[in-house]
């Protein structure tokens, strides 16, 4: 057996160890930063949409009347509700105040958009739903008002 053949298993072991160490390092990345990135990313999408809606209100109402056609609600009410959610929930997400409530509200809106308005955009809506579901199930994280309030209430209870 040559020394060259003996080096192959040693190289494989070193490569496996390198990957294990890299994955272990990635596993220590702070989840609070990931949650903040989720909050900013999905919140920006909704907030921009809200700004577009209020920039031309008559056009927005027309979109709700003739393109979006949300069932049950009149176009004016649907447009007002959508703009209100899109301009308030992302702000709550950004600062992490009532983040689970804001995420649930935006997740509900995403569901309505997917089912009734643009069912063909399922991949984009799945991305939003994943980010919002992560926030809904894990909370806003350590970089949030929710976290500060929870710490404050825990210290007051002692």
C-alpha positions, 0 to 999 in steps of 0.5 A: 500500500502506498502512502498516497492510498493511506492519505485518502481516508485521512483526508476524508476524515479531515473533510468530514471534521471540517464540515462538522465544525462548520455546521456546529458554528452555523448552529450557534448563530443567534436566532434573535438575528434571524427573527429580526431579519424575518420581521424586517423582510416580510414587514417591508413587503407588506408596508410597501404595499400599504404605501402604494395603496394610500398613494392612489386611493381611487385606483386602490378601490378600483383594484379591489372592485375589479381585480382582487374581488375579495368575497363578502366585503365591499371594495371600499371596506376591503381596501381600507382593511388591507391598507390598515393591516399593511401599514400597522402590522409591519411597524409592530413587527419591526419593533417587535411589539405584539409581534405574534399578533401582527404575524397572525394578522399578516398570515391571515391576509396572506391566506386571503390573498392566496385563496381569493386574489392570486392563487398562482403566486403560491411560491411567493405567498409560501415564503411570506407564510414561512417567515410569518409562521416562524415569528408566530411560533417563536415570537419576536426574539431577543431584539424586540419590545416583546422580549424587553416587556417579558423580562420586565414582567418576570422581574416584577413578579419576583 
